[in-house]
Amino acid sequence: MKIARETLQFILEVCKSSAPHEFAGMLSASGDVITEVIVVPGTESSDESAVMQLFMLPNIHTIGSVHSHPSGNMTPSGVDLELFDKKGVVHIIAGAPFDLKSWRCYDKDGIPVKLEVVDYEFKDENDILFE
């Protein structure tokens, strides 16, 4: 599994701008590249947690989750591990200072996994070809 550089940069920026509150969302992929962050309607965020109302998740295939730990501690909590086990195969935790070195990826069991950052060519929605 890989993540688009622009998607990772978006994650880090939104986590940074949300601090001191936590940010949470779900991840979607094109093939084996994570390309999107889905913000779940009704998500409640505080400086201690972010709670997603997963029943509000649009009918979009997701492969995992992303959330921030403004404290900088990127170790999954017990609640994080419960979510990891139920929803998807890759989970990102971003921590302060929210730079390219302050994030980790975990599998559904909370074991750290390498997530390669790649350049990805996003298709422009306005570039629709009509024949």
ChimeraX commands (.cxc) that place a marker at each C-alpha (Angstrom):
marker #1 position 0.00,0.00,0.00 radius 0.5
marker #1 position 1.12,3.56,-0.79 radius 0.5
marker #1 position -0.09,7.10,-0.16 radius 0.5
marker #1 position -0.13,10.02,-2.58 radius 0.5
marker #1 position 2.23,12.78,-1.45 radius 0.5
marker #1 position -0.53,15.41,-1.87 radius 0.5
marker #1 position -2.92,13.35,0.25 radius 0.5
marker #1 position -0.34,13.02,3.04 radius 0.5
marker #1 position 0.35,16.76,2.87 radius 0.5
marker #1 position -3.40,17.43,3.11 radius 0.5
marker #1 position -3.64,15.14,6.17 radius 0.5
marker #1 position -0.76,16.89,7.93 radius 0.5
marker #1 position -2.16,20.36,7.17 radius 0.5
marker #1 position -5.69,19.58,8.31 radius 0.5
marker #1 position -4.36,17.93,11.49 radius 0.5
marker #1 position -2.19,20.96,12.19 radius 0.5
marker #1 position -5.05,23.41,11.58 radius 0.5
marker #1 position -7.39,21.34,13.81 radius 0.5
marker #1 position -5.01,21.37,16.80 radius 0.5
marker #1 position -5.44,21.41,19.71 radius 0.5
marker #1 position -8.50,19.37,18.74 radius 0.5
marker #1 position -8.10,15.95,17.15 radius 0.5
marker #1 position -8.95,15.39,13.50 radius 0.5
marker #1 position -10.44,12.13,12.21 radius 0.5
marker #1 position -11.45,10.78,8.84 radius 0.5
marker #1 position -11.54,7.70,6.69 radius 0.5
marker #1 position -9.16,6.79,3.87 radius 0.5
marker #1 position -10.04,5.84,0.31 radius 0.5
marker #1 position -7.72,4.52,-2.40 radius 0.5
marker #1 position -7.36,4.26,-6.13 radius 0.5
marker #1 position -5.80,0.86,-6.68 radius 0.5
marker #1 position -3.05,0.51,-4.08 radius 0.5
marker #1 position -2.58,4.27,-3.54 radius 0.5
marker #1 position -4.39,6.18,-0.79 radius 0.5
marker #1 position -5.73,9.26,-2.54 radius 0.5
marker #1 position -8.62,10.60,-0.47 radius 0.5
marker #1 position -9.62,11.54,3.04 radius 0.5
marker #1 position -13.34,11.29,3.72 radius 0.5
marker #1 position -14.60,13.52,6.51 radius 0.5
marker #1 position -17.54,11.73,8.11 radius 0.5
marker #1 position -20.57,13.97,8.73 radius 0.5
marker #1 position -21.31,14.45,12.44 radius 0.5
marker #1 position -17.71,13.86,13.59 radius 0.5
marker #1 position -17.19,15.43,17.01 radius 0.5
marker #1 position -13.74,16.62,17.96 radius 0.5
marker #1 position -12.11,17.78,21.20 radius 0.5
marker #1 position -8.60,18.07,22.57 radius 0.5
marker #1 position -8.95,14.54,23.94 radius 0.5
marker #1 position -10.62,12.65,21.11 radius 0.5
marker #1 position -12.44,12.67,17.80 radius 0.5
marker #1 position -15.55,10.55,17.46 radius 0.5
marker #1 position -16.76,9.62,13.98 radius 0.5
marker #1 position -20.40,8.73,13.45 radius 0.5
marker #1 position -19.56,5.84,11.11 radius 0.5
marker #1 position -23.22,5.19,10.32 radius 0.5
marker #1 position -23.10,8.60,8.57 radius 0.5
marker #1 position -20.28,7.48,6.25 radius 0.5
marker #1 position -21.33,7.95,2.62 radius 0.5
marker #1 position -21.53,4.84,0.46 radius 0.5
marker #1 position -17.82,5.06,-0.42 radius 0.5
marker #1 position -15.36,2.19,-0.14 radius 0.5
marker #1 position -12.81,2.99,2.57 radius 0.5
marker #1 position -9.62,1.13,3.39 radius 0.5
marker #1 position -8.81,2.56,6.81 radius 0.5
marker #1 position -8.73,5.62,9.01 radius 0.5
marker #1 position -6.67,8.68,9.80 radius 0.5
marker #1 position -6.61,10.76,12.94 radius 0.5
marker #1 position -4.36,13.08,14.85 radius 0.5
marker #1 position -2.77,12.99,18.26 radius 0.5
marker #1 position -1.98,16.67,18.95 radius 0.5
marker #1 position 0.16,15.57,21.92 radius 0.5
marker #1 position 2.68,14.17,19.46 radius 0.5
marker #1 position 2.38,10.62,20.85 radius 0.5
marker #1 position 1.67,8.50,17.78 radius 0.5
marker #1 position 1.05,5.25,19.67 radius 0.5
marker #1 position -2.48,3.88,19.14 radius 0.5
marker #1 position -4.75,3.90,22.19 radius 0.5
marker #1 position -7.07,1.04,23.14 radius 0.5
marker #1 position -9.96,2.85,21.44 radius 0.5
marker #1 position -7.80,3.34,18.32 radius 0.5
marker #1 position -7.06,-0.39,18.23 radius 0.5
marker #1 position -10.77,-1.21,18.43 radius 0.5
marker #1 position -11.44,0.99,15.39 radius 0.5
marker #1 position -8.44,-0.43,13.52 radius 0.5
marker #1 position -9.75,-3.96,14.04 radius 0.5
marker #1 position -13.22,-3.07,12.70 radius 0.5
marker #1 position -12.61,-0.65,9.84 radius 0.5
marker #1 position -10.02,-1.24,7.16 radius 0.5
marker #1 position -6.46,-2.42,6.74 radius 0.5
marker #1 position -4.33,0.75,7.11 radius 0.5
marker #1 position -4.57,3.45,9.74 radius 0.5
marker #1 position -2.59,6.65,10.01 radius 0.5
marker #1 position -1.89,8.61,13.18 radius 0.5
marker #1 position -0.36,12.06,12.73 radius 0.5
marker #1 position 1.21,13.83,15.69 radius 0.5
marker #1 position 2.49,17.31,16.45 radius 0.5
marker #1 position 4.34,19.08,14.86 radius 0.5
marker #1 position 2.52,17.51,11.87 radius 0.5
marker #1 position 5.47,17.38,9.51 radius 0.5
marker #1 position 6.67,14.63,7.18 radius 0.5
marker #1 position 8.38,12.86,10.10 radius 0.5
marker #1 position 5.48,12.99,12.54 radius 0.5
marker #1 position 3.08,10.34,11.29 radius 0.5
marker #1 position 2.85,6.56,11.51 radius 0.5
marker #1 position 0.86,3.88,9.74 radius 0.5
marker #1 position -0.51,0.77,11.41 radius 0.5
marker #1 position -2.28,-2.37,10.25 radius 0.5
marker #1 position -5.60,-3.59,11.64 radius 0.5
marker #1 position -3.81,-5.14,14.62 radius 0.5
marker #1 position -1.95,-1.94,15.52 radius 0.5
marker #1 position 1.39,-3.16,14.18 radius 0.5
marker #1 position 3.44,-0.43,12.47 radius 0.5
marker #1 position 3.67,-0.84,8.70 radius 0.5
marker #1 position 5.61,1.05,6.07 radius 0.5
marker #1 position 3.50,3.22,3.81 radius 0.5
marker #1 position 5.41,4.44,0.78 radius 0.5
marker #1 position 4.83,8.08,-0.17 radius 0.5
marker #1 position 4.51,8.41,-3.95 radius 0.5
marker #1 position 3.86,11.07,-6.56 radius 0.5
marker #1 position 0.40,10.42,-7.96 radius 0.5
marker #1 position -1.29,11.95,-10.99 radius 0.5
marker #1 position -4.76,13.01,-9.88 radius 0.5
marker #1 position -7.30,13.12,-12.65 radius 0.5
marker #1 position -9.05,16.45,-13.06 radius 0.5
marker #1 position -12.82,16.03,-12.80 radius 0.5
marker #1 position -13.16,18.66,-15.54 radius 0.5
marker #1 position -11.16,16.54,-18.01 radius 0.5
marker #1 position -14.06,14.35,-19.09 radius 0.5
marker #1 position -13.71,12.96,-22.57 radius 0.5
marker #1 position -16.87,12.81,-24.65 radius 0.5
marker #1 position -16.87,10.75,-27.82 radius 0.5
marker link #1:1,2 radius 0.2
marker link #1:2,3 radius 0.2
marker link #1:3,4 radius 0.2
marker link #1:4,5 radius 0.2
marker link #1:5,6 radius 0.2
marker link #1:6,7 radius 0.2
marker link #1:7,8 radius 0.2
marker link #1:8,9 radius 0.2
marker link #1:9,10 radius 0.2
marker link #1:10,11 radius 0.2
marker link #1:11,12 radius 0.2
marker link #1:12,13 radius 0.2
marker link #1:13,14 radius 0.2
marker link #1:14,15 radius 0.2
marker link #1:15,16 radius 0.2
marker link #1:16,17 radius 0.2
marker link #1:17,18 radius 0.2
marker link #1:18,19 radius 0.2
marker link #1:19,20 radius 0.2
marker link #1:20,21 radius 0.2
marker link #1:21,22 radius 0.2
marker link #1:22,23 radius 0.2
marker link #1:23,24 radius 0.2
marker link #1:24,25 radius 0.2
marker link #1:25,26 radius 0.2
marker link #1:26,27 radius 0.2
marker link #1:27,28 radius 0.2
marker link #1:28,29 radius 0.2
marker link #1:29,30 radius 0.2
marker link #1:30,31 radius 0.2
marker link #1:31,32 radius 0.2
marker link #1:32,33 radius 0.2
marker link #1:33,34 radius 0.2
marker link #1:34,35 radius 0.2
marker link #1:35,36 radius 0.2
marker link #1:36,37 radius 0.2
marker link #1:37,38 radius 0.2
marker link #1:38,39 radius 0.2
marker link #1:39,40 radius 0.2
marker link #1:40,41 radius 0.2
marker link #1:41,42 radius 0.2
marker link #1:42,43 radius 0.2
marker link #1:43,44 radius 0.2
marker link #1:44,45 radius 0.2
marker link #1:45,46 radius 0.2
marker link #1:46,47 radius 0.2
marker link #1:47,48 radius 0.2
marker link #1:48,49 radius 0.2
marker link #1:49,50 radius 0.2
marker link #1:50,51 radius 0.2
marker link #1:51,52 radius 0.2
marker link #1:52,53 radius 0.2
marker link #1:53,54 radius 0.2
marker link #1:54,55 radius 0.2
marker link #1:55,56 radius 0.2
marker link #1:56,57 radius 0.2
marker link #1:57,58 radius 0.2
marker link #1:58,59 radius 0.2
marker link #1:59,60 radius 0.2
marker link #1:60,61 radius 0.2
marker link #1:61,62 radius 0.2
marker link #1:62,63 radius 0.2
marker link #1:63,64 radius 0.2
marker link #1:64,65 radius 0.2
marker link #1:65,66 radius 0.2
marker link #1:66,67 radius 0.2
marker link #1:67,68 radius 0.2
marker link #1:68,69 radius 0.2
marker link #1:69,70 radius 0.2
marker link #1:70,71 radius 0.2
marker link #1:71,72 radius 0.2
marker link #1:72,73 radius 0.2
marker link #1:73,74 radius 0.2
marker link #1:74,75 radius 0.2
marker link #1:75,76 radius 0.2
marker link #1:76,77 radius 0.2
marker link #1:77,78 radius 0.2
marker link #1:78,79 radius 0.2
marker link #1:79,80 radius 0.2
marker link #1:80,81 radius 0.2
marker link #1:81,82 radius 0.2
marker link #1:82,83 radius 0.2
marker link #1:83,84 radius 0.2
marker link #1:84,85 radius 0.2
marker link #1:85,86 radius 0.2
marker link #1:86,87 radius 0.2
marker link #1:87,88 radius 0.2
marker link #1:88,89 radius 0.2
marker link #1:89,90 radius 0.2
marker link #1:90,91 radius 0.2
marker link #1:91,92 radius 0.2
marker link #1:92,93 radius 0.2
marker link #1:93,94 radius 0.2
marker link #1:94,95 radius 0.2
marker link #1:95,96 radius 0.2
marker link #1:96,97 radius 0.2
marker link #1:97,98 radius 0.2
marker link #1:98,99 radius 0.2
marker link #1:99,100 radius 0.2
marker link #1:100,101 radius 0.2
marker link #1:101,102 radius 0.2
marker link #1:102,103 radius 0.2
marker link #1:103,104 radius 0.2
marker link #1:104,105 radius 0.2
marker link #1:105,106 radius 0.2
marker link #1:106,107 radius 0.2
marker link #1:107,108 radius 0.2
marker link #1:108,109 radius 0.2
marker link #1:109,110 radius 0.2
marker link #1:110,111 radius 0.2
marker link #1:111,112 radius 0.2
marker link #1:112,113 radius 0.2
marker link #1:113,114 radius 0.2
marker link #1:114,115 radius 0.2
marker link #1:115,116 radius 0.2
marker link #1:116,117 radius 0.2
marker link #1:117,118 radius 0.2
marker link #1:118,119 radius 0.2
marker link #1:119,120 radius 0.2
marker link #1:120,121 radius 0.2
marker link #1:121,122 radius 0.2
marker link #1:122,123 radius 0.2
marker link #1:123,124 radius 0.2
marker link #1:124,125 radius 0.2
marker link #1:125,126 radius 0.2
marker link #1:126,127 radius 0.2
marker link #1:127,128 radius 0.2
marker link #1:128,129 radius 0.2
marker link #1:129,130 radius 0.2
marker link #1:130,131 radius 0.2
view
